[in-house]
Amino acid sequence: MDGRVKPPAFDHAFRRRTKAPPETRRCLMIVRDWNRVLCGLIFLAVAALHYWQGYELDTGSLFRMGPGMFPLMLETGLAFLGILAIIGGLRFDGEPLDAIGWRGVGMIVIAVLAFVFVTKYLGLVPGLAAVVVIAAYASPLARPVPTLLLTAFLVLFCVGVFHWGIGLPVPLFGMNYGG
């Protein structure tokens, strides 16, 4: 040896230097797309949490459904999508893990909270408009004119479905639930 220290191996799956021996790194390289696998694990965790919360609800039968049947169907569908995402992450190559887009996460949380409070105190139409506009600006590519067109379409669609279609007892404008 000439006295130089050998640099650690470079792990392309994680884009960082690691000192782990190659045989332990091989099992981590089974995962080809960490984004899909983590998304699938989150779907499975949410489905399991909701299943646990609705465990005591009576599901009934297919001909006489109980209050727990629809949540059970949603949980099963979400778990199925999570499994599909994990399988896709194991089979297909994807992009390396990037930083979390906190702007998008924050704007979506703010949009949901704004929908709750604006709908309660101002009505369904302003609540829908607020949630669409705030959620649209979760993306840095949002533009004012397409956002306003999307807002108008979604407000009309949701009012048609929820207010006129199924008769949801939420006023279009004004105080809700005695405010």
Backbone as CSV, one residue per row, in Angstrom:
resi,resn,N_x,N_y,N_z,CA_x,CA_y,CA_z,C_x,C_y,C_z
1,MET,0.839,-1.189,0.000,0.000,0.000,0.000,0.879,1.246,0.000
2,ASP,0.342,2.289,-0.578,1.101,3.523,-0.684,0.749,4.508,0.429
3,GLY,-0.044,4.080,1.439,-0.344,4.936,2.566,-1.620,5.745,2.420
4,ARG,-2.271,5.715,1.244,-3.503,6.472,1.072,-4.689,5.689,1.652
5,VAL,-5.663,6.431,2.152,-6.866,5.809,2.698,-7.860,5.624,1.566
6,LYS,-8.449,4.450,1.513,-9.419,4.143,0.467,-10.742,4.843,0.794
7,PRO,-11.327,5.597,-0.164,-12.597,6.287,0.113,-13.724,5.275,0.277
8,PRO,-14.748,5.654,1.060,-15.876,4.738,1.237,-16.649,4.550,-0.075
9,ALA,-17.357,3.434,-0.158,-18.132,3.124,-1.364,-19.248,4.148,-1.537
10,PHE,-19.623,4.358,-2.783,-20.692,5.310,-3.082,-21.967,4.532,-3.340
11,ASP,-23.019,4.835,-2.598,-24.286,4.124,-2.727,-25.212,4.943,-3.607
12,HIS,-25.443,4.484,-4.830,-26.260,5.238,-5.779,-27.732,5.267,-5.395
13,ALA,-28.200,4.305,-4.621,-29.616,4.287,-4.246,-29.951,5.442,-3.315
14,PHE,-29.007,5.850,-2.470,-29.284,6.915,-1.514,-28.546,8.200,-1.809
15,ARG,-27.713,8.208,-2.842,-26.966,9.394,-3.241,-26.129,9.959,-2.084
16,ARG,-25.524,9.062,-1.342,-24.652,9.512,-0.261,-23.566,8.458,-0.064
17,ARG,-22.542,8.854,0.630,-21.465,7.908,0.903,-21.841,7.046,2.103
18,THR,-21.518,5.785,2.017,-21.819,4.870,3.107,-20.660,3.915,3.298
19,LYS,-20.507,3.442,4.522,-19.452,2.487,4.815,-20.001,1.077,4.954
20,ALA,-21.278,0.890,4.649,-21.886,-0.433,4.771,-21.271,-1.378,3.745
21,PRO,-21.034,-2.616,4.142,-20.495,-3.584,3.180,-21.503,-3.845,2.068
22,PRO,-21.027,-4.267,0.889,-21.919,-4.451,-0.262,-23.060,-5.425,-0.021
23,GLU,-22.838,-6.465,0.818,-23.914,-7.433,1.013,-25.091,-6.844,1.780
24,THR,-24.873,-5.863,2.657,-25.998,-5.228,3.340,-26.651,-4.169,2.456
25,ARG,-25.894,-3.567,1.555,-26.479,-2.571,0.660,-27.355,-3.220,-0.399
26,ARG,-27.111,-4.484,-0.724,-27.889,-5.156,-1.756,-29.364,-5.254,-1.381
27,CYS,-29.667,-5.484,-0.101,-31.070,-5.609,0.283,-31.785,-4.265,0.172
28,LEU,-31.086,-3.156,0.371,-31.706,-1.848,0.207,-31.902,-1.506,-1.265
29,MET,-31.134,-2.129,-2.133,-31.245,-1.831,-3.552,-32.402,-2.577,-4.210
30,ILE,-33.112,-3.422,-3.452,-34.316,-4.056,-3.975,-35.337,-2.981,-4.304
31,VAL,-35.380,-1.952,-3.468,-36.302,-0.848,-3.696,-35.739,0.016,-4.807
32,ARG,-36.510,0.164,-5.888,-36.037,0.933,-7.032,-36.587,2.355,-7.023
33,ASP,-37.723,2.568,-6.356,-38.322,3.904,-6.302,-38.835,4.144,-4.881
34,TRP,-38.033,4.852,-4.091,-38.393,5.100,-2.696,-39.631,5.971,-2.565
35,ASN,-39.866,6.874,-3.514,-41.055,7.722,-3.440,-42.322,6.881,-3.444
36,ARG,-42.407,5.924,-4.341,-43.594,5.061,-4.425,-43.728,4.180,-3.187
37,VAL,-42.613,3.636,-2.736,-42.682,2.748,-1.578,-43.138,3.515,-0.339
38,LEU,-42.578,4.689,-0.111,-43.000,5.482,1.048,-44.456,5.921,0.927
39,CYS,-44.889,6.277,-0.272,-46.294,6.631,-0.494,-47.190,5.439,-0.170
40,GLY,-46.807,4.251,-0.629,-47.582,3.046,-0.336,-47.633,2.742,1.148
41,LEU,-46.525,2.943,1.846,-46.513,2.714,3.290,-47.410,3.709,4.029
42,ILE,-47.432,4.952,3.554,-48.327,5.945,4.162,-49.779,5.559,3.920
43,PHE,-50.111,5.112,2.710,-51.475,4.655,2.418,-51.864,3.502,3.337
44,LEU,-50.961,2.533,3.502,-51.255,1.397,4.376,-51.439,1.841,5.825
45,ALA,-50.624,2.777,6.281,-50.741,3.255,7.661,-52.063,3.986,7.879
46,VAL,-52.465,4.819,6.933,-53.738,5.537,7.066,-54.909,4.562,7.024
47,ALA,-54.855,3.576,6.129,-55.923,2.576,6.053,-56.002,1.783,7.357
48,ALA,-54.859,1.402,7.916,-54.858,0.651,9.172,-55.400,1.497,10.319
49,LEU,-55.028,2.768,10.367,-55.532,3.659,11.414,-57.045,3.807,11.324
50,HIS,-57.555,4.006,10.123,-59.006,4.163,9.968,-59.744,2.855,10.230
51,TYR,-59.139,1.734,9.866,-59.765,0.449,10.172,-59.853,0.267,11.682
52,TRP,-58.793,0.628,12.385,-58.775,0.504,13.841,-59.834,1.416,14.475
53,GLN,-60.001,2.629,13.938,-60.981,3.555,14.500,-62.412,3.098,14.241
54,GLY,-62.668,2.469,13.106,-64.022,2.049,12.783,-64.282,0.581,13.019
55,TYR,-63.425,-0.058,13.828,-63.524,-1.505,14.040,-64.858,-1.908,14.666
56,GLU,-65.378,-1.094,15.566,-66.595,-1.457,16.292,-67.872,-1.124,15.530
57,LEU,-67.768,-0.445,14.389,-68.964,-0.140,13.615,-69.499,-1.399,12.953
58,ASP,-70.825,-1.529,12.955,-71.464,-2.686,12.345,-71.425,-2.550,10.826
59,THR,-70.874,-3.556,10.144,-70.807,-3.496,8.682,-72.071,-4.013,8.026
60,GLY,-72.804,-4.883,8.712,-74.022,-5.431,8.124,-73.684,-6.411,7.014
61,SER,-74.546,-6.471,6.000,-74.313,-7.341,4.847,-74.388,-6.492,3.584
62,LEU,-74.151,-7.120,2.432,-74.211,-6.351,1.185,-75.633,-5.910,0.864
63,PHE,-76.633,-6.652,1.345,-78.018,-6.283,1.070,-78.585,-5.328,2.107
64,ARG,-78.005,-5.314,3.287,-78.444,-4.396,4.352,-77.191,-3.842,5.021
65,MET,-76.624,-2.823,4.399,-75.346,-2.285,4.854,-75.503,-1.511,6.149
66,GLY,-74.509,-1.691,7.021,-74.471,-0.950,8.263,-73.600,0.288,8.125
67,PRO,-73.457,1.042,9.216,-72.673,2.284,9.147,-71.175,2.062,8.947
68,GLY,-70.691,0.851,9.118,-69.270,0.598,8.953,-68.887,0.049,7.590
69,MET,-69.876,-0.204,6.715,-69.572,-0.825,5.426,-68.809,0.121,4.498
70,PHE,-69.287,1.345,4.340,-68.626,2.275,3.419,-67.216,2.632,3.872
71,PRO,-66.996,2.939,5.171,-65.604,3.172,5.591,-64.718,1.954,5.362
72,LEU,-65.253,0.750,5.573,-64.469,-0.460,5.344,-64.094,-0.595,3.866
73,MET,-65.020,-0.255,2.973,-64.707,-0.314,1.540,-63.633,0.708,1.183
74,LEU,-63.728,1.914,1.739,-62.706,2.939,1.477,-61.343,2.513,2.016
75,GLU,-61.321,1.950,3.225,-60.057,1.506,3.814,-59.440,0.387,2.989
76,THR,-60.267,-0.531,2.529,-59.767,-1.627,1.711,-59.191,-1.105,0.398
77,GLY,-59.893,-0.148,-0.224,-59.390,0.444,-1.467,-58.082,1.183,-1.256
78,LEU,-57.977,1.912,-0.151,-56.743,2.643,0.140,-55.586,1.680,0.414
79,ALA,-55.863,0.607,1.134,-54.819,-0.388,1.389,-54.391,-1.055,0.080
80,PHE,-55.336,-1.334,-0.804,-55.014,-1.929,-2.104,-54.127,-0.995,-2.924
81,LEU,-54.459,0.307,-2.931,-53.611,1.277,-3.635,-52.218,1.344,-3.016
82,GLY,-52.135,1.233,-1.687,-50.829,1.230,-1.030,-49.989,0.035,-1.434
83,ILE,-50.626,-1.125,-1.529,-49.894,-2.327,-1.957,-49.433,-2.177,-3.401
84,LEU,-50.304,-1.632,-4.261,-49.912,-1.408,-5.653,-48.740,-0.431,-5.754
85,ALA,-48.753,0.612,-4.935,-47.658,1.582,-4.952,-46.352,0.935,-4.498
86,ILE,-46.412,0.095,-3.482,-45.202,-0.579,-3.010,-44.670,-1.518,-4.082
87,ILE,-45.562,-2.276,-4.709,-45.122,-3.181,-5.781,-44.504,-2.381,-6.924
88,GLY,-45.120,-1.260,-7.280,-44.552,-0.409,-8.322,-43.184,0.126,-7.948
89,GLY,-42.983,0.451,-6.672,-41.683,0.931,-6.216,-40.610,-0.141,-6.214
90,LEU,-41.033,-1.388,-6.105,-40.068,-2.483,-6.145,-39.748,-2.908,-7.566
91,ARG,-40.662,-2.656,-8.502,-40.481,-3.142,-9.868,-39.930,-2.107,-10.843
92,PHE,-40.249,-0.833,-10.642,-39.910,0.185,-11.634,-38.960,1.212,-11.047
93,ASP,-38.039,1.679,-11.881,-37.091,2.705,-11.454,-37.796,4.042,-11.301
94,GLY,-37.286,4.853,-10.405,-37.862,6.171,-10.185,-36.786,7.174,-9.841
95,GLU,-37.226,8.353,-9.502,-36.319,9.434,-9.136,-35.805,9.218,-7.716
96,PRO,-34.623,9.747,-7.400,-34.150,9.654,-6.018,-35.008,10.533,-5.109
97,LEU,-34.959,10.243,-3.827,-35.735,11.024,-2.864,-35.280,12.481,-2.893
98,ASP,-36.243,13.358,-2.941,-35.950,14.784,-2.910,-36.402,15.354,-1.572
99,ALA,-36.154,16.624,-1.397,-36.622,17.302,-0.195,-38.139,17.412,-0.231
100,ILE,-38.741,17.490,0.927,-40.193,17.616,1.027,-40.583,19.035,0.638
101,GLY,-41.615,19.157,-0.181,-42.110,20.471,-0.582,-43.022,21.043,0.493
102,TRP,-42.436,21.735,1.451,-43.208,22.225,2.591,-44.226,23.277,2.189
103,ARG,-43.986,23.980,1.096,-44.963,24.960,0.646,-46.278,24.265,0.301
104,GLY,-46.200,23.182,-0.447,-47.399,22.441,-0.826,-48.112,21.853,0.370
105,VAL,-47.355,21.257,1.273,-47.952,20.663,2.467,-48.657,21.733,3.294
106,GLY,-47.974,22.840,3.512,-48.561,23.916,4.308,-49.804,24.522,3.677
107,MET,-49.764,24.731,2.363,-50.920,25.336,1.692,-52.130,24.396,1.700
108,ILE,-51.910,23.099,1.579,-53.030,22.158,1.614,-53.650,22.119,3.012
109,VAL,-52.827,22.128,4.038,-53.355,22.157,5.403,-54.128,23.446,5.644
110,ILE,-53.587,24.571,5.200,-54.283,25.855,5.353,-55.591,25.849,4.559
111,ALA,-55.597,25.239,3.373,-56.809,25.180,2.555,-57.915,24.392,3.257
112,VAL,-57.556,23.277,3.866,-58.564,22.469,4.573,-59.125,23.243,5.761
113,LEU,-58.240,23.873,6.543,-58.703,24.660,7.684,-59.556,25.850,7.236
114,ALA,-59.159,26.498,6.157,-59.944,27.624,5.635,-61.314,27.151,5.188
115,PHE,-61.390,25.979,4.553,-62.694,25.458,4.132,-63.615,25.254,5.332
116,VAL,-63.083,24.698,6.409,-63.904,24.450,7.594,-64.441,25.752,8.157
117,PHE,-63.571,26.726,8.385,-64.005,27.956,9.043,-64.806,28.867,8.121
118,VAL,-64.397,28.976,6.867,-65.132,29.849,5.944,-66.509,29.271,5.659
119,THR,-66.622,27.954,5.498,-67.934,27.356,5.253,-68.840,27.530,6.458
120,LYS,-68.292,27.419,7.651,-69.124,27.555,8.855,-69.674,28.963,9.004
121,TYR,-68.876,29.973,8.725,-69.304,31.341,8.994,-69.798,32.100,7.768
122,LEU,-69.406,31.701,6.556,-69.810,32.443,5.364,-70.619,31.628,4.372
123,GLY,-70.629,30.303,4.484,-71.423,29.472,3.599,-70.568,28.604,2.686
124,LEU,-71.267,27.749,1.907,-70.597,26.767,1.065,-69.831,27.396,-0.100
125,VAL,-70.422,28.363,-0.771,-69.772,28.951,-1.951,-68.452,29.643,-1.586
126,PRO,-68.419,30.515,-0.573,-67.121,31.108,-0.215,-66.121,30.070,0.304
127,GLY,-66.610,29.043,1.010,-65.717,27.998,1.503,-65.066,27.221,0.371
128,LEU,-65.870,26.869,-0.642,-65.325,26.165,-1.803,-64.330,27.042,-2.566
129,ALA,-64.689,28.304,-2.730,-63.782,29.213,-3.436,-62.457,29.348,-2.680
130,ALA,-62.527,29.451,-1.364,-61.306,29.596,-0.571,-60.422,28.355,-0.680
131,VAL,-61.032,27.180,-0.585,-60.217,25.959,-0.624,-59.567,25.777,-1.991
132,VAL,-60.263,26.099,-3.066,-59.688,25.914,-4.395,-58.555,26.907,-4.643
133,VAL,-58.759,28.155,-4.289,-57.727,29.172,-4.533,-56.473,28.890,-3.695
134,ILE,-56.657,28.585,-2.415,-55.492,28.336,-1.556,-54.761,27.072,-1.993
135,ALA,-55.504,26.011,-2.317,-54.868,24.760,-2.724,-54.164,24.905,-4.074
136,ALA,-54.695,25.743,-4.950,-54.046,25.942,-6.251,-52.676,26.572,-6.082
137,TYR,-52.541,27.444,-5.103,-51.253,28.102,-4.898,-50.280,27.265,-4.077
138,ALA,-50.614,25.988,-3.858,-49.629,25.061,-3.294,-48.536,24.788,-4.317
139,SER,-48.862,24.974,-5.580,-47.888,24.794,-6.647,-47.286,26.145,-7.025
140,PRO,-45.988,26.207,-7.228,-45.389,27.468,-7.662,-45.749,27.808,-9.106
141,LEU,-46.350,26.883,-9.832,-46.719,27.117,-11.226,-48.130,27.689,-11.380
142,ALA,-48.817,27.955,-10.267,-50.194,28.452,-10.323,-50.242,29.838,-10.967
143,ARG,-51.262,30.030,-11.809,-51.473,31.303,-12.494,-52.859,31.823,-12.121
144,PRO,-53.073,33.137,-12.069,-54.353,33.684,-11.611,-55.561,33.316,-12.493
145,VAL,-55.446,33.438,-13.803,-56.611,33.203,-14.665,-57.052,31.733,-14.634
146,PRO,-56.154,30.770,-14.834,-56.606,29.377,-14.722,-57.141,29.030,-13.336
147,THR,-56.575,29.645,-12.300,-57.065,29.388,-10.944,-58.493,29.895,-10.782
148,LEU,-58.794,31.081,-11.304,-60.159,31.612,-11.212,-61.141,30.781,-12.036
149,LEU,-60.723,30.314,-13.211,-61.594,29.459,-14.022,-61.848,28.123,-13.318
150,LEU,-60.818,27.550,-12.744,-60.972,26.309,-11.997,-61.886,26.513,-10.791
151,THR,-61.727,27.640,-10.106,-62.566,27.943,-8.957,-64.025,28.046,-9.364
152,ALA,-64.314,28.770,-10.436,-65.696,28.919,-10.894,-66.297,27.566,-11.260
153,PHE,-65.550,26.754,-11.997,-66.064,25.440,-12.399,-66.323,24.553,-11.189
154,LEU,-65.355,24.464,-10.267,-65.520,23.577,-9.116,-66.610,24.048,-8.165
155,VAL,-66.763,25.356,-7.999,-67.846,25.859,-7.150,-69.195,25.499,-7.761
156,LEU,-69.364,25.735,-9.058,-70.629,25.375,-9.706,-70.878,23.869,-9.642
157,PHE,-69.855,23.080,-9.881,-70.004,21.620,-9.848,-70.389,21.140,-8.444
158,CYS,-69.671,21.615,-7.428,-69.947,21.174,-6.058,-71.297,21.651,-5.554
159,VAL,-71.693,22.865,-5.905,-73.025,23.342,-5.528,-74.092,22.484,-6.206
160,GLY,-73.879,22.155,-7.473,-74.834,21.305,-8.178,-74.943,19.926,-7.560
161,VAL,-73.817,19.328,-7.208,-73.844,17.972,-6.654,-74.311,17.968,-5.203
162,PHE,-73.703,18.791,-4.360,-73.957,18.680,-2.933,-75.188,19.460,-2.470
163,HIS,-75.446,20.619,-3.030,-76.589,21.408,-2.561,-77.880,21.002,-3.268
164,TRP,-77.845,20.986,-4.595,-79.059,20.658,-5.337,-79.226,19.154,-5.526
165,GLY,-78.122,18.440,-5.753,-78.213,17.003,-6.033,-78.605,16.166,-4.825
166,ILE,-77.809,16.228,-3.764,-78.112,15.388,-2.602,-78.711,16.176,-1.443
167,GLY,-78.889,17.463,-1.612,-79.565,18.269,-0.596,-78.798,18.412,0.711
168,LEU,-77.506,18.608,0.631,-76.695,18.797,1.830,-77.180,20.038,2.576
169,PRO,-77.460,19.915,3.875,-78.041,21.052,4.605,-77.009,22.104,5.017
170,VAL,-76.304,22.640,4.058,-75.348,23.709,4.307,-75.781,24.892,3.452
171,PRO,-75.974,26.065,4.061,-76.398,27.211,3.262,-75.315,27.637,2.270
172,LEU,-75.757,28.147,1.108,-74.806,28.596,0.111,-74.048,29.832,0.581
173,PHE,-74.745,30.736,1.248,-74.122,31.941,1.799,-74.671,32.152,3.196
174,GLY,-73.863,32.687,4.079,-74.341,33.020,5.423,-73.893,32.038,6.486
175,MET,-74.359,32.281,7.701,-73.959,31.495,8.849,-74.463,30.065,8.747
176,ASN,-73.690,29.162,9.354,-74.032,27.754,9.329,-74.117,27.221,10.746
177,TYR,-75.071,26.375,11.023,-75.214,25.701,12.304,-75.386,26.692,13.445
178,GLY,-76.039,27.757,13.222,-76.279,28.731,14.287,-75.054,29.540,14.652
179,GLY,-73.937,29.406,13.870,-72.716,30.150,13.967,-72.213,30.391,15.308
